Amino acid sequence: MDNESWLESLEAILVFVVPLLFIIPFYASGFVTQVSGEFIMYTVYFAGSIGLTKYNRRSLAEIGLTRKGLLPSLGNSLLLVLAFALTRFMVADLKLSPHVSLWEIVAFNLFLWALSGLGQEIIFRGLILFSFDRWKGWKVALLVSTILFGLVHVLRYPSILGIVLVGVLGGFWGWIALKTKNIVGTTIAHFLFNFLFNFLFAFLLTS
């Protein structure tokens, strides 16, 4: 069982690392943009996580994709997002941006942020978190998944404070996933977080 758990944890890390290493040279050379690179990467994360779970003959519930535990997972995750959102409202004077006119761009951004939330949850809070939990226990699992979640946001939030805040958010979502054995709630909360902070506040509303 330990050998199985070790191998599954290694496979989970490879699902994370391989697409990243593939995309970086194309991004550095200008062949793909950051947006198109993320689109490809998170699609692979989603498909790879599902495929690997099925290959290892595990149920999707073992990576948190289940209705069981949904309400506590969703409730706790949303409370965290709302706390961040209220803080953002209080520290900034927000108004509707006058530059919003192309709703095709709006629709595309909504789709991209939804996909990134799904891809990140299933790889970090699903595949990596639960495989390491089976192998090394919840503390190591939470640490590994939180660090990797923070690192993948380096380009999006190029500051120490940004990475730390994202890591803290990821750590709380990971703890919720471990407690509830459910990532559906954290995924929905992740969608909302991306919509509020990376789309609504950044694109539709300006200070």
C-alpha positions as CSV (number, residue, x, y, z in Angstrom):
1,M,0.0,0.0,0.0
2,D,2.9,2.4,0.8
3,N,4.5,1.7,-2.5
4,E,1.1,2.3,-4.2
5,S,0.7,5.6,-2.4
6,W,4.2,6.7,-3.2
7,L,3.8,6.0,-6.9
8,E,0.4,7.7,-7.0
9,S,1.9,10.8,-5.4
10,L,4.8,10.9,-7.9
11,E,2.3,10.5,-10.8
12,A,0.3,13.4,-9.4
13,I,3.4,15.6,-9.3
14,L,4.2,14.6,-12.9
15,V,0.7,15.6,-14.0
16,F,1.4,19.0,-12.5
17,V,5.0,19.4,-13.8
18,V,5.0,18.0,-17.3
19,P,2.4,20.4,-18.8
20,L,4.2,23.3,-17.1
21,L,7.6,22.3,-18.5
22,F,6.0,21.9,-21.9
23,I,4.3,25.3,-21.9
24,I,7.2,27.4,-20.5
25,P,9.5,27.2,-23.6
26,F,6.6,28.2,-25.9
27,Y,5.7,31.1,-23.6
28,A,9.3,32.3,-23.3
29,S,9.7,32.3,-27.0
30,G,6.4,34.2,-27.6
31,F,4.8,31.3,-29.4
32,V,1.9,31.2,-26.9
33,T,0.5,34.0,-24.7
34,Q,0.0,33.6,-21.0
35,V,-3.8,33.2,-21.5
36,S,-3.5,30.5,-24.2
37,G,-0.8,28.7,-22.2
38,E,-3.0,28.7,-19.1
39,F,-6.0,27.5,-21.2
40,I,-3.9,24.5,-22.4
41,M,-2.4,23.8,-19.0
42,Y,-5.6,23.7,-17.0
43,T,-7.4,21.6,-19.6
44,V,-4.6,19.1,-19.4
45,Y,-4.7,19.3,-15.6
46,F,-8.4,18.5,-15.6
47,A,-8.1,15.6,-18.1
48,G,-4.9,14.3,-16.6
49,S,-6.3,14.2,-13.1
50,I,-9.5,12.4,-14.1
51,G,-7.5,10.0,-16.4
52,L,-4.9,9.1,-13.7
53,T,-7.5,8.6,-11.1
54,K,-9.4,6.2,-13.3
55,Y,-6.1,4.5,-14.4
56,N,-5.3,3.8,-10.7
57,R,-8.7,2.3,-10.3
58,R,-9.8,4.9,-7.8
59,S,-13.2,6.5,-7.7
60,L,-13.6,10.3,-8.3
61,A,-14.8,10.6,-4.7
62,E,-11.3,9.7,-3.6
63,I,-10.1,13.0,-5.1
64,G,-13.0,14.9,-3.7
65,L,-15.4,14.9,-6.6
66,T,-18.5,13.8,-4.8
67,R,-21.8,15.2,-3.5
68,K,-21.0,14.0,0.0
69,G,-19.7,16.9,2.2
70,L,-20.7,19.5,-0.4
71,L,-22.6,21.8,1.9
72,P,-19.9,22.2,4.5
73,S,-17.2,22.4,1.8
74,L,-19.1,25.1,-0.1
75,G,-20.2,27.0,3.0
76,N,-16.8,27.3,4.6
77,S,-15.1,28.1,1.2
78,L,-17.6,30.8,0.4
79,L,-17.2,32.5,3.8
80,L,-13.5,32.8,3.0
81,V,-14.1,34.3,-0.4
82,L,-16.7,36.8,1.0
83,A,-14.2,37.9,3.7
84,F,-11.6,38.6,1.0
85,A,-14.2,40.4,-1.1
86,L,-15.5,42.6,1.8
87,T,-11.9,43.6,2.6
88,R,-11.4,44.6,-1.1
89,F,-14.5,46.7,-1.1
90,M,-13.5,48.5,2.1
91,V,-10.0,49.4,1.0
92,A,-10.8,50.6,-2.5
93,D,-13.1,53.1,-4.1
94,L,-14.6,51.0,-7.0
95,K,-16.6,52.2,-10.0
96,L,-17.7,50.8,-13.3
97,S,-14.9,51.0,-15.9
98,P,-15.9,53.1,-19.0
99,H,-13.9,50.8,-21.3
100,V,-16.1,47.8,-21.1
101,S,-17.8,47.4,-24.5
102,L,-16.8,44.0,-26.0
103,W,-18.9,41.4,-24.3
104,E,-17.2,38.7,-26.3
105,I,-14.1,39.5,-24.2
106,V,-16.3,39.4,-21.1
107,A,-17.6,35.9,-22.0
108,F,-14.1,34.7,-22.9
109,N,-12.7,35.9,-19.6
110,L,-15.5,34.3,-17.6
111,F,-14.9,31.0,-19.3
112,L,-11.1,31.2,-18.8
113,W,-11.4,32.0,-15.1
114,A,-13.9,29.2,-14.6
115,L,-11.6,26.7,-16.4
116,S,-8.6,27.8,-14.3
117,G,-10.5,27.4,-11.1
118,L,-11.6,23.9,-12.1
119,G,-8.1,22.9,-13.3
120,Q,-6.4,24.2,-10.2
121,E,-8.8,22.6,-7.8
122,I,-8.7,19.2,-9.4
123,I,-4.9,19.1,-9.6
124,F,-4.0,20.8,-6.3
125,R,-6.9,20.1,-3.9
126,G,-7.9,16.9,-5.6
127,L,-5.2,14.7,-7.1
128,I,-2.1,16.0,-5.3
129,L,-3.7,16.7,-1.9
130,F,-5.4,13.3,-1.5
131,S,-2.6,11.2,-3.0
132,F,-0.1,12.8,-0.6
133,D,-2.6,12.4,2.3
134,R,-2.7,8.7,1.6
135,W,1.1,8.5,1.5
136,K,2.5,10.9,4.0
137,G,-0.5,12.2,6.0
138,W,-2.5,15.4,5.9
139,K,0.2,17.8,7.1
140,V,2.6,17.0,4.3
141,A,-0.3,16.8,1.8
142,L,-1.5,20.3,2.8
143,L,2.1,21.8,2.7
144,V,2.9,20.3,-0.7
145,S,-0.4,21.3,-2.4
146,T,-0.3,24.8,-0.9
147,I,3.3,25.5,-2.0
148,L,2.6,24.3,-5.6
149,F,-0.6,26.3,-5.7
150,G,1.3,29.4,-4.7
151,L,4.1,28.8,-7.2
152,V,1.8,28.4,-10.2
153,H,0.5,31.9,-9.5
154,V,3.9,33.6,-9.8
155,L,3.2,35.1,-13.2
156,R,-0.3,36.2,-12.2
157,Y,0.8,37.8,-8.9
158,P,4.5,38.8,-9.3
159,S,5.1,39.8,-5.7
160,I,5.9,38.1,-2.5
161,L,2.8,39.4,-0.8
162,G,0.6,38.2,-3.7
163,I,2.1,34.7,-3.6
164,V,1.7,34.6,0.2
165,L,-1.9,35.6,0.1
166,V,-2.7,33.1,-2.7
167,G,-0.9,30.4,-0.7
168,V,-2.9,31.3,2.4
169,L,-6.1,31.0,0.5
170,G,-5.0,27.8,-1.1
171,G,-4.1,26.4,2.3
172,F,-7.5,27.2,3.8
173,W,-9.2,25.6,0.8
174,G,-7.0,22.5,1.2
175,W,-7.8,22.2,4.9
176,I,-11.5,22.4,4.0
177,A,-11.1,19.8,1.3
178,L,-9.3,17.5,3.8
179,K,-12.0,18.0,6.4
180,T,-15.0,17.5,4.1
181,K,-13.4,15.1,1.6
182,N,-15.0,17.3,-1.1
183,I,-13.5,19.7,-3.7
184,V,-16.8,20.6,-5.4
185,G,-17.5,23.3,-2.9
186,T,-14.0,24.7,-3.1
187,T,-14.2,24.7,-6.9
188,I,-17.4,26.7,-6.8
189,A,-15.8,29.1,-4.4
190,H,-12.7,29.3,-6.6
191,F,-15.0,30.2,-9.6
192,L,-16.5,33.1,-7.5
193,F,-13.1,34.2,-6.3
194,N,-11.7,34.4,-9.8
195,F,-14.8,36.2,-11.0
196,L,-14.6,38.8,-8.2
197,F,-10.9,39.5,-8.0
198,N,-9.5,38.6,-11.5
199,F,-12.4,39.8,-13.6
200,L,-14.9,42.0,-11.8
201,F,-12.5,44.1,-9.7
202,A,-9.8,44.0,-12.3
203,F,-11.8,44.5,-15.5
204,L,-15.3,45.8,-14.9
205,L,-14.6,47.9,-11.9
206,T,-11.7,50.3,-11.4
207,S,-10.5,52.3,-8.4
